[in-house]
Protein backbone atom coordinates (compact mmCIF):
# COMPACT_ATOMS: atom_id res chain seq x y z
CA UNK A 1 0.00 0.00 0.00
CA UNK A 2 1.62 3.23 -1.16
CA UNK A 3 1.26 6.54 0.63
CA UNK A 4 -1.93 8.56 0.41
CA UNK A 5 -0.54 11.17 -2.01
CA UNK A 6 -1.80 9.12 -4.96
CA UNK A 7 -5.45 9.01 -3.94
CA UNK A 8 -5.60 12.81 -3.80
CA UNK A 9 -5.12 13.02 -7.58
CA UNK A 10 -7.89 13.07 -10.14
CA UNK A 11 -6.04 10.29 -12.00
CA UNK A 12 -3.96 7.72 -10.15
CA UNK A 13 -2.06 6.79 -13.31
CA UNK A 14 0.41 9.71 -13.22
CA UNK A 15 1.30 8.81 -9.63
CA UNK A 16 1.68 5.11 -10.49
CA UNK A 17 4.06 5.89 -13.35
CA UNK A 18 6.46 7.56 -10.90
CA UNK A 19 6.09 5.21 -7.94
CA UNK A 20 5.75 1.72 -9.50
CA UNK A 21 7.76 -0.39 -11.94
CA UNK A 22 7.74 -3.97 -13.20
CA UNK A 23 10.63 -4.82 -10.87
CA UNK A 24 8.85 -3.64 -7.72
CA UNK A 25 5.42 -5.03 -8.61
CA UNK A 26 6.79 -8.45 -9.59
CA UNK A 27 8.89 -8.52 -6.41
CA UNK A 28 5.88 -8.02 -4.11
CA UNK A 29 3.80 -10.89 -2.72
CA UNK A 30 0.73 -8.70 -2.23
CA UNK A 31 -0.11 -5.09 -3.05
CA UNK A 32 -2.90 -3.62 -0.93
CA UNK A 33 -4.93 -0.77 -2.44
CA UNK A 34 -6.83 2.13 -0.93
CA UNK A 35 -9.82 1.71 -3.23
CA UNK A 36 -11.27 1.17 -6.68
CA UNK A 37 -9.21 3.83 -8.46
CA UNK A 38 -5.67 2.70 -7.56
CA UNK A 39 -6.64 -0.99 -7.72
CA UNK A 40 -8.08 -0.80 -11.24
CA UNK A 41 -5.20 1.39 -12.44
CA UNK A 42 -2.52 -1.01 -11.18
CA UNK A 43 -4.31 -4.07 -12.58
CA UNK A 44 -4.52 -2.35 -15.96
CA UNK A 45 -0.85 -1.33 -15.92
CA UNK A 46 0.38 -4.72 -14.63
CA UNK A 47 -2.11 -7.31 -15.92
CA UNK A 48 0.31 -10.23 -15.32
CA UNK A 49 0.24 -9.52 -11.59
CA UNK A 50 -3.48 -8.83 -11.14
CA UNK A 51 -3.97 -11.66 -8.62
CA UNK A 52 -1.60 -10.08 -6.13
CA UNK A 53 -3.21 -6.60 -6.34
CA UNK A 54 -5.89 -6.52 -3.61
CA UNK A 55 -8.59 -3.88 -3.00
CA UNK A 56 -8.37 -4.16 0.77
CA UNK A 57 -9.01 -0.59 1.80
CA UNK A 58 -6.84 0.99 4.48
CA UNK A 59 -7.06 0.55 8.27
CA UNK A 60 -6.47 4.29 8.41
CA UNK A 61 -9.71 4.88 6.48
CA UNK A 62 -11.67 2.67 8.88
CA UNK A 63 -10.52 4.91 11.71
CA UNK A 64 -12.10 7.88 9.92
CA UNK A 65 -15.59 6.36 10.13
CA UNK A 66 -18.16 7.35 12.83
CA UNK A 67 -17.76 3.89 14.42
CA UNK A 68 -14.43 5.00 15.89
CA UNK A 69 -15.43 8.55 16.89
CA UNK A 70 -15.15 7.73 20.59
CA UNK A 71 -11.46 6.99 20.05
CA UNK A 72 -10.88 10.71 19.44
CA UNK A 73 -13.50 12.59 21.45
CA UNK A 74 -14.63 11.64 24.95
CA UNK A 75 -18.40 12.05 25.58
CA UNK A 76 -17.84 14.23 28.64
CA UNK A 77 -15.65 16.71 26.75
CA UNK A 78 -17.25 20.12 26.25
CA UNK A 79 -16.99 21.12 22.59
CA UNK A 80 -16.52 24.83 21.98
CA UNK A 81 -17.69 26.34 18.68
CA UNK A 82 -14.72 26.73 16.36
CA UNK A 83 -13.80 26.45 12.71
CA UNK A 84 -10.75 24.33 11.92
CA UNK A 85 -8.39 25.49 9.19
CA UNK A 86 -6.18 22.59 8.09
CA UNK A 87 -3.09 23.83 6.32
CA UNK A 88 -1.57 21.62 3.65
CA UNK A 89 -0.32 24.52 1.56
CA UNK A 90 3.43 23.84 1.76
CA UNK A 91 5.56 26.37 -0.15
CA UNK A 92 7.22 28.81 2.31
CA UNK A 93 5.51 27.04 5.23
CA UNK A 94 7.59 23.87 4.84
CA UNK A 95 10.25 22.99 7.39
CA UNK A 96 12.75 22.13 4.64
CA UNK A 97 13.59 24.71 2.04
CA UNK A 98 13.03 24.47 -1.70
CA UNK A 99 16.66 23.78 -2.60
CA UNK A 100 16.79 20.95 -0.04
CA UNK A 101 13.79 19.27 -1.65
CA UNK A 102 15.34 19.62 -5.11
CA UNK A 103 18.68 18.22 -3.95
CA UNK A 104 16.97 15.28 -2.24
CA UNK A 105 15.02 14.42 -5.40
CA UNK A 106 18.26 14.63 -7.39
CA UNK A 107 20.07 12.28 -4.99
CA UNK A 108 17.14 9.84 -5.01
CA UNK A 109 17.21 9.72 -8.82
CA UNK A 110 13.75 11.18 -9.44
CA UNK A 111 15.02 14.13 -11.47
CA UNK A 112 17.09 11.86 -13.70
CA UNK A 113 14.05 9.72 -14.52
CA UNK A 114 11.62 12.65 -14.69
CA UNK A 115 13.46 15.93 -15.52
CA UNK A 116 10.14 17.79 -15.64
CA UNK A 117 9.78 17.24 -11.88
CA UNK A 118 12.20 20.09 -11.18
CA UNK A 119 9.90 22.67 -12.79
CA UNK A 120 6.89 21.06 -11.12
CA UNK A 121 8.46 21.37 -7.64
CA UNK A 122 9.36 25.02 -8.21
CA UNK A 123 5.83 25.74 -9.52
CA UNK A 124 4.37 23.88 -6.55
CA UNK A 125 6.38 26.11 -4.21
CA UNK A 126 5.14 29.31 -5.90
CA UNK A 127 1.52 28.15 -5.69
CA UNK A 128 2.04 27.36 -2.01
CA UNK A 129 3.03 30.99 -1.44
CA UNK A 130 -0.12 32.23 -3.20
CA UNK A 131 -2.30 29.86 -1.17
CA UNK A 132 -0.60 30.91 2.07
CA UNK A 133 -1.47 34.57 1.42
CA UNK A 134 -5.09 33.72 0.52
CA UNK A 135 -5.54 31.60 3.65
CA UNK A 136 -4.02 34.31 5.86
CA UNK A 137 -6.55 36.78 4.48
CA UNK A 138 -9.37 34.27 4.96
CA UNK A 139 -8.53 33.66 8.63
CA UNK A 140 -8.40 37.39 9.31
CA UNK A 141 -11.74 37.99 7.57
CA UNK A 142 -13.42 35.15 9.52
CA UNK A 143 -12.11 36.61 12.76
CA UNK A 144 -13.49 40.04 11.80
CA UNK A 145 -16.91 38.90 10.57
CA UNK A 146 -17.73 36.19 13.16
CA UNK A 147 -16.97 37.67 16.61
CA UNK A 148 -18.57 34.70 18.40
CA UNK A 149 -16.42 32.13 16.64
CA UNK A 150 -12.96 30.78 17.39
CA UNK A 151 -10.59 29.71 14.64
CA UNK A 152 -7.99 26.99 15.07
CA UNK A 153 -5.20 26.62 12.52
CA UNK A 154 -3.50 23.22 12.34
CA UNK A 155 -0.36 22.98 10.22
CA UNK A 156 0.58 19.91 8.20
CA UNK A 157 3.34 17.88 9.94
CA UNK A 158 5.76 18.94 7.19
CA UNK A 159 5.02 22.63 7.86
CA UNK A 160 6.40 24.79 10.64
CA UNK A 161 3.52 25.98 12.88
CA UNK A 162 5.69 28.80 14.22
CA UNK A 163 5.50 30.45 10.79
CA UNK A 164 1.70 30.49 11.11
CA UNK A 165 1.97 31.96 14.61
CA UNK A 166 4.27 34.71 13.45
CA UNK A 167 2.13 35.59 10.42
CA UNK A 168 -1.18 35.65 12.29
CA UNK A 169 0.26 37.63 15.20
CA UNK A 170 -2.45 38.74 17.61
CA UNK A 171 -5.44 38.13 15.35
CA UNK A 172 -8.50 37.89 17.63
CA UNK A 173 -9.71 34.41 18.68
CA UNK A 174 -7.20 32.60 16.47
CA UNK A 175 -4.86 29.95 17.79
CA UNK A 176 -2.31 27.70 16.10
CA UNK A 177 -2.63 24.22 17.59
CA UNK A 178 0.52 22.10 17.83
CA UNK A 179 -0.62 19.46 20.29
CA UNK A 180 -4.18 18.22 19.73
CA UNK A 181 -4.45 15.32 17.24
CA UNK A 182 -5.95 16.43 13.93
CA UNK A 183 -8.59 13.67 14.04
CA UNK A 184 -9.86 14.98 17.37
CA UNK A 185 -10.00 18.58 16.14
CA UNK A 186 -11.96 17.49 13.06
CA UNK A 187 -14.67 15.85 15.16
CA UNK A 188 -14.92 18.73 17.63
CA UNK A 189 -15.10 21.47 14.98
CA UNK A 190 -18.28 22.88 13.51
CA UNK A 191 -16.64 22.96 10.05
CA UNK A 192 -13.26 22.26 8.46
CA UNK A 193 -11.64 24.44 5.79
CA UNK A 194 -8.78 22.99 3.76
CA UNK A 195 -7.23 22.66 0.30
CA UNK A 196 -5.68 19.58 -1.30
CA UNK A 197 -5.36 17.63 1.94
CA UNK A 198 -5.96 13.94 2.63
CA UNK A 199 -7.83 15.17 5.67
CA UNK A 200 -10.70 16.09 3.32
CA UNK A 201 -11.49 12.36 3.03
CA UNK A 202 -11.51 11.97 6.80
CA UNK A 203 -13.75 15.03 7.25
CA UNK A 204 -16.39 13.68 4.84
CA UNK A 205 -16.33 10.14 6.29
CA UNK A 206 -16.56 11.44 9.87
CA UNK A 207 -19.71 13.42 9.02
CA UNK A 208 -18.15 16.84 9.66
CA UNK A 209 -18.97 19.80 7.35
CA UNK A 210 -16.15 20.41 4.86
CA UNK A 211 -15.30 23.56 2.91
CA UNK A 212 -12.80 23.11 0.06
CA UNK A 213 -11.31 26.57 -0.36
CA UNK A 214 -9.38 26.83 -3.63
CA UNK A 215 -8.77 30.56 -4.22
CA UNK A 216 -6.05 30.29 -6.91
CA UNK A 217 -5.25 28.03 -9.84
CA UNK A 218 -2.70 25.37 -8.89
CA UNK A 219 -1.71 23.38 -12.00
CA UNK A 220 1.61 22.24 -10.49
CA UNK A 221 0.13 20.75 -7.33
CA UNK A 222 -1.26 17.81 -9.32
CA UNK A 223 -3.90 17.00 -6.74
CA UNK A 224 -7.44 17.94 -7.52
CA UNK A 225 -9.63 15.17 -6.16
CA UNK A 226 -9.67 16.31 -2.52
CA UNK A 227 -10.74 19.75 -3.72
CA UNK A 228 -13.89 18.30 -5.34
CA UNK A 229 -15.23 17.19 -1.93
CA UNK A 230 -17.53 19.15 0.37
CA UNK A 231 -18.68 22.71 -0.28
CA UNK A 232 -16.72 24.47 -3.03
CA UNK A 233 -15.47 28.02 -2.45
CA UNK A 234 -13.10 30.26 -4.40
CA UNK A 235 -13.54 33.54 -2.52
CA UNK A 236 -13.58 34.67 1.09
CA UNK A 237 -17.19 35.79 0.66
CA UNK A 238 -18.25 32.27 -0.42
CA UNK A 239 -16.55 30.72 2.61
CA UNK A 240 -18.23 33.25 4.92
CA UNK A 241 -21.66 32.46 3.42
CA UNK A 242 -21.16 28.72 4.01
CA UNK A 243 -19.87 29.18 7.57
CA UNK A 244 -22.74 31.58 8.35
CA UNK A 245 -25.25 29.06 7.01
CA UNK A 246 -23.84 26.28 9.17
CA UNK A 247 -23.90 28.53 12.25
CA UNK A 248 -27.55 29.57 11.82
CA UNK A 249 -29.96 26.73 12.74
CA UNK A 250 -32.67 27.92 10.34
CA UNK A 251 -30.24 27.67 7.40
CA UNK A 252 -28.44 24.46 8.34
CA UNK A 253 -30.72 22.28 6.21
CA UNK A 254 -29.39 24.12 3.14
CA UNK A 255 -25.77 23.39 4.04
CA UNK A 256 -25.72 20.12 5.97
CA UNK A 257 -25.64 17.19 5.66
CA UNK A 258 -23.68 16.97 2.43
CA UNK A 259 -25.45 15.21 -0.45
CA UNK A 260 -24.90 11.43 -0.57
CA UNK A 261 -23.04 11.89 -3.87
CA UNK A 262 -20.11 13.36 -1.93
CA UNK A 263 -19.67 10.14 0.03
CA UNK A 264 -20.09 8.14 -3.17
CA UNK A 265 -17.28 10.14 -4.74
CA UNK A 266 -15.03 9.33 -1.77
CA UNK A 267 -15.75 5.61 -2.20
CA UNK A 268 -14.06 5.76 -5.63
CA UNK A 269 -10.79 6.46 -3.88
CA UNK A 270 -11.11 4.71 -0.51
CA UNK A 271 -12.86 1.37 -0.02
CA UNK A 272 -14.69 0.67 3.23
CA UNK A 273 -17.24 -1.84 4.42
CA UNK A 274 -19.47 -1.51 7.49
CA UNK A 275 -19.32 -5.28 8.02
CA UNK A 276 -15.56 -5.87 7.80
CA UNK A 277 -12.48 -3.87 8.71
CA UNK A 278 -9.66 -3.39 6.21
CA UNK A 279 -7.27 -5.05 8.65
CA UNK A 280 -9.46 -8.18 8.56
CA UNK A 281 -9.42 -8.20 4.75
CA UNK A 282 -5.63 -7.89 4.81
CA UNK A 283 -5.27 -10.80 7.24
CA UNK A 284 -7.63 -12.90 5.09
CA UNK A 285 -5.50 -12.14 2.01
CA UNK A 286 -2.31 -13.17 3.79
CA UNK A 287 -3.89 -16.38 5.06
CA UNK A 288 -4.96 -17.30 1.53
CA UNK A 289 -1.50 -16.50 0.21
CA UNK A 290 0.16 -18.63 2.88
CA UNK A 291 -2.05 -21.61 2.04
CA UNK A 292 -1.00 -21.37 -1.59
CA UNK A 293 2.65 -21.17 -0.53
CA UNK A 294 5.36 -18.58 -1.14
CA UNK A 295 5.39 -17.14 -4.64
CA UNK A 296 9.17 -17.18 -4.80
CA UNK A 297 11.89 -18.92 -2.85
CA UNK A 298 14.21 -16.87 -0.73
CA UNK A 299 17.91 -17.66 -0.70
CA UNK A 300 18.66 -15.12 2.00
CA UNK A 301 19.93 -16.28 5.35
CA UNK A 302 20.54 -14.40 8.58
CA UNK A 303 24.26 -14.26 7.69
CA UNK A 304 23.50 -12.62 4.34
CA UNK A 305 21.67 -9.70 5.96
CA UNK A 306 23.34 -6.44 6.91
CA UNK A 307 24.67 -5.80 10.41
CA UNK A 308 21.93 -3.19 10.86
CA UNK A 309 19.21 -5.74 9.99
CA UNK A 310 20.69 -8.31 12.35
CA UNK A 311 20.73 -5.79 15.20
CA UNK A 312 17.02 -5.18 14.89
CA UNK A 313 16.29 -8.87 14.42
CA UNK A 314 17.77 -9.32 17.90
CA UNK A 315 15.95 -6.22 19.15
CA UNK A 316 12.58 -7.72 18.14
CA UNK A 317 13.06 -10.14 21.02
CA UNK A 318 14.86 -7.72 23.35
CA UNK A 319 13.48 -4.19 22.77
CA UNK A 320 15.49 -2.75 25.66
CA UNK A 321 18.64 -3.21 23.52
CA UNK A 322 17.50 -0.62 20.96
CA UNK A 323 19.01 2.40 22.78
CA UNK A 324 22.35 0.57 22.85
CA UNK A 325 22.20 -0.08 19.10
CA UNK A 326 21.31 3.55 18.44
CA UNK A 327 24.10 4.94 20.60
CA UNK A 328 26.66 6.78 18.54
CA UNK A 329 24.78 6.08 15.33
CA UNK A 330 25.16 9.05 13.00
CA UNK A 331 22.70 9.96 10.28
CA UNK A 332 22.94 12.69 7.68
CA UNK A 333 19.83 14.83 7.44
CA UNK A 334 19.01 18.09 5.69
CA UNK A 335 19.22 21.23 7.81
CA UNK A 336 16.07 21.91 9.78
CA UNK A 337 14.86 18.29 9.74
CA UNK A 338 16.55 16.89 12.85
CA UNK A 339 13.24 15.54 14.12
CA UNK A 340 10.70 13.34 12.38
CA UNK A 341 7.63 15.49 12.98
CA UNK A 342 5.34 13.26 10.94
CA UNK A 343 6.27 10.05 12.75
CA UNK A 344 7.37 10.94 16.29
CA UNK A 345 8.80 8.28 18.62
CA UNK A 346 6.34 5.79 20.09
CA UNK A 347 5.20 6.54 23.65
CA UNK A 348 4.69 3.15 25.29
CA UNK A 349 2.52 4.53 28.06
CA UNK A 350 0.22 6.35 25.61
CA UNK A 351 0.11 3.30 23.36
CA UNK A 352 -1.06 1.09 26.20
CA UNK A 353 -4.02 3.42 26.75
CA UNK A 354 -4.85 3.43 23.02
CA UNK A 355 -4.74 -0.36 22.81
CA UNK A 356 -7.28 -0.62 25.62
CA UNK A 357 -9.50 1.99 23.96
CA UNK A 358 -9.43 0.07 20.67
CA UNK A 359 -10.24 -3.18 22.46
CA UNK A 360 -13.28 -1.52 24.05
CA UNK A 361 -14.49 0.05 20.78
CA UNK A 362 -14.17 -3.24 18.88
CA UNK A 363 -16.03 -5.09 21.63
CA UNK A 364 -13.22 -7.60 22.30
CA UNK A 365 -13.94 -9.55 25.46
CA UNK A 366 -10.44 -10.93 25.94
CA UNK A 367 -7.62 -8.74 27.16
CA UNK A 368 -4.83 -8.16 24.67
CA UNK A 369 -1.08 -8.60 24.95
CA UNK A 370 1.44 -6.66 22.91
CA UNK A 371 5.18 -6.46 22.44
CA UNK A 372 7.40 -4.00 20.64
CA UNK A 373 9.44 -5.11 17.64
CA UNK A 374 12.33 -2.84 16.78
CA UNK A 375 11.92 0.90 16.94
CA UNK A 376 8.47 1.26 15.37
CA UNK A 377 7.00 -2.23 15.16
CA UNK A 378 4.30 -3.59 17.43
CA UNK A 379 2.55 -6.97 17.62
CA UNK A 380 -0.87 -7.14 19.31
CA UNK A 381 -2.68 -10.40 20.04
CA UNK A 382 -5.48 -11.62 22.31
CA UNK A 383 -4.18 -12.99 25.60
CA UNK A 384 -6.23 -16.14 24.89
CA UNK A 385 -7.56 -17.68 21.73
CA UNK A 386 -6.67 -17.68 18.05
CA UNK A 387 -3.86 -15.30 17.02
CA UNK A 388 -5.07 -15.15 13.40
CA UNK A 389 -7.51 -12.40 14.43
CA UNK A 390 -4.95 -10.60 16.61
N, C-alpha and C positions, 0 to 999 in steps of 0.2 A: 504494500500500500504506500503510494508516494504521498508527498506532503500535500496540504490542502490548496496550494497555489493554483493547481490545475483546474480544480472545480470552480474557481472564480471566473474562469474565462468563458466567453460565449461558445467557443469551440475548443474541445480538449485536444484536438489533433496537433495544433502548433506547440502545445506544451509537451505532448508525447514525442514529437520529433526531436526535441532537445534532450529529454530526460530518459528515453528508452532506446535500446538498440537490440539487434538480434542476439548479440553475445550475452547481454544481461537477461533478456527474456528467456532464452533457452537455458540459461544457467540457474533459473529459479524453479523451485519445486511447485510453489503456488504464488499467484499474484492476487491479492485481495483488492477489490475496487470499492470506491465510495458509493457508486450508483450506476444508473443505466448509461449515462453519457461516457464515462471513462471506460466502462466495461465493453460497450459495443465498439468504441473506437479502437481499443487494444486488440479485440478479437478480429476486427477488420484489417488492422495493420499487421498482425501476426497470426494468420489463420492456422498455421501448423501447430500452434501452442494454445489453441482455444480452450482445451480441456483443463488447463492449469490456471486460466483466468477466471476468477470467481467474483460474482457480484454479492459480496458479503455485507456491504454497509460497514460503517465504522463505529466502534464502541464510543468514540467521542460524540458522534451524532446521537446515539441513544441517550447520552447524558444531557442533551439539549431538550429532550422531550419533557412535557409536564409531569410524567411519572416520577422524575427524579428532582422535582422542584424543591422538595424538602431537604435535599442534600445541600442546597445553597442558602435558603432562607428559612430561618426558624419561625414557627407560627407566632411565638410571643414577641417577635421583633416588631417595633413600631416603624412603619415605612413613612418616610417624609416625602412630600411631593417634590420631585426633581426630574429634570431632563438630563439624560446621559448623552454626552458627545464622545463617541469612540473615534479616536484619531488613528487612521492608518494611512496617513498622507505622505510620510517619508520625506524625501527631499532634504531641506536644511534641518529637519527635526531628527534625523537619524544620528545614532551614536557614532557610527563610523562615517568618515567623510567620503566624498565622491571618488577621489583618487584612490582611496583604499579599496573601494568596491571594484574599481576598474582593474587595479593591480591583482586583486584576488581572482577575478575572473580570468585574467591573463595567465596566472600561475596554474589555475585549474584546467586550462586548455579550452575554455568555452569560447574565447575570442578567436582562437585559431580555427575552430570548427564553424563558428558563426560570427564572422567579422562585423555583421550588421548590429550585433548586440551592443557594441561600444556606443553607437549613436543612440540606440534605444535607451541605454542606461542614462546617458546625458539628458535626453529628452524627458525621461521619467523624472529625473531630478528637478528639471525646470518646472514641470507640471506640479510637482510636489510643493514648490515654492508658491505657485499661484493658488493652489488649494489651501495652503496654510494661511495666506492672507485672507481668502474668502471665509474660512472657518473662524478666524479671529474676529472678523467683522460680524459674522453671524452671532457668535457668543455675546459680543458686546450689545448687539441689537436686542437679543432675547432678554438680557439683563435689564435693558432700559424699558422694554415694552411689557414685561411680565414681572412686576415688583413682588408678587407673592410666590414666585417660583425660584427654586435653586437650580443651579447648573453645575454638573460634575463633568469634568473633562478627564478621560482616561486615555493615556498614551499607549500606543502599540509597544510591546516589549523591546522592539528594535529602536524605538525613539527615546529621546532623553526628556523625561517629564519636566526637568528643571528649565528647559527652553520654554515650555508652555507657561510655567509659573512666571518667568521673567517677562514674557510677552503680554500676558494678561494683567500683570501688576495687581492693582487693588480694585479690579472690576467687581462691582457689588454682587454678592451672593454666588460667586464662582469659586470653585475649588478644584484643584488638580489632585486626583486621587492616585496614590502610589502603592497603596496597601491592599485595599479591598479587592477580592477576586472579581474579574470582569463578569463572570457568570452570575454572581450574586447581585452586582449592580444592575445588570440587565433586568433581572426579575423584580427588583425593588423600584425601578424607574417607572415613570408614567409614560415615557416614550424614549426611543433611542434614535439618535441622528448619527449617520456614518456615511462613508463613501468607500466602495471597493474593498470592504473588509469581510473576511470569513464570518465575522460575528453577525453579519446580516442573516445568515442561515440560522444561527442559534436564536436570534431575536424572533424570527418568524415561527420557528418550531416551538418556542417557549411561550407563544401567545402574548407577546409584548408588542405594542405599536412600534412600527419602524418607519423612519423617514430617510429615504435615500437622497441625500443632498449632493448634487453634481453640478456645481456652478460654472465650471469651465470645461472645455473640450480636452480630453486626455488620450490622444491616440497612441502615445508611447507606453501607457500603463498596461495595455493589453489585458484588461480584466473584463469588465462589462457586465457579467451575469449578475453579480451581487447588487449592482446598481439598478437592475430591473425589478428588484423585490420591494415590497412595501409601498408607501406613498412616494411619488416622484416629485422632486422640487429642484428648481434651478435658480431661484432667487430667494433672498432673505424674506421677502414678503410672502412667498408661497409657504415657506417653513413656518412663519408666524401664524398664517391662517390655519395650517394643520394642527399646530400645537394649541392654538386657541380653541379649535373645535374639539380636541380631545379633552381640554380642561373644562369645557362647559357641558354639563350633563344633558341639556336639551339638544345639543348638537352631536353628541357622541355617536348616535346611531348612523350618522353620515360618514363617520371616520373610522369606526371600529365596531365589530371585528373586520379584519381584512377579508376580501372576497376569497372563496375557497380556491380560486384559480391560482392565487399566490402560493398556497401550500402545494398545489399540484405542480407548479413550476419548480419548486424546491426539490420535489421528488424525482425530477429528471437528473439531478446532480447527486443527491444523497438518498440512498435506499434505507428505509426503516420499516419495521413490522411490529405492530402492537403485540403480537403473540410470541415473538422470539427476538432475543437480543442479538446484535451483531457478533458479540463474543461467542455465543452459542453456535452460530452458523460457522464461525471460524474453526471452533473446536470440532464440529461435525466434519468439516472439510479435511482437517488434518487426520481425523480418525479414518476416514475413507481412504486417504492417501496412504496411510500406514498399512492398511489391510492389503492394498495393492502391492506394496513394497516400494523401496526407494527407486526413484526414476534413474538414478545414476550411481555407480559405485564410487566410493571415496577412497583414495589411496593415501589420504593424510593420516598421520599418526601424531601422537602428542609430541614426539621428538621433532617432527617436521614443522611444528608451529613456532611462532616467534617467542622470544623471552617474555615480551609484554603479554601475549596471549596466555602463556603458561602461568604467569603471576596471577592473572585474574581467574584462571581455572582453579587454582588453589584457593583464591579468595572467595569463590562461590561457596566453599565449605567453611571457610574461616574468615568471615567479613571483617573481624577486628584487625586483620593483617593489612587491610587496604591503606590506612595512613602510613604504614611502614613502606609499602611499595611506592606511595606517592612522594615520599620524602626525598627532597633533592631533585625531583623530576622537573626538568625545564621544558617549557613549551614556548614557541614563538607565536605571538599574537599581534594583530595590528594595534596601533596606539588607540587608546580609548575603549578597548574591548577586553579588559582584564577579567571581567566577570561575565558569566553566561546568564544574562538577564532573562532570557526566554525559558531556560531550563535550570532553575536554581537548584542547589543541593537538596537532597531528600532530608526532610525532618522526620526522624523515626517516631518521635512522640506524636506529631501531628498526623502521621500516616496511620498510626494505631487507631486514632479517633475516627479517621475517615473509613477505615476498614469496617469498624463496628457500625458506622452509619450506613454504609452500603449493605451490610448484612441485614440490617433492620429494614431498609427500603425494599430489598429483594425478597423479604419474608423467609430468610433462611433460618431454620430452627436450630441447626447445629452451630456451635461456635466455630471459628475459623482460626487456623494456624498460618503463620507466614514467616518466611525467612528471606533475608537479603542475599542477592547474588551479584557480586561485583559492586560497582559504584552506583549503578542506576537500575539494576535488575531486582525484581521482587517476585517470589512465588507464593501464591495464596491457595490454600486447600482447606476443605472441611476437616475438622479435627477427627471426625468419624465418617465412614462411608466411602463412596466411590470418588476417586480423585479426578475422573474424567470430566466431571462438572465443576472442578475446583476453580 
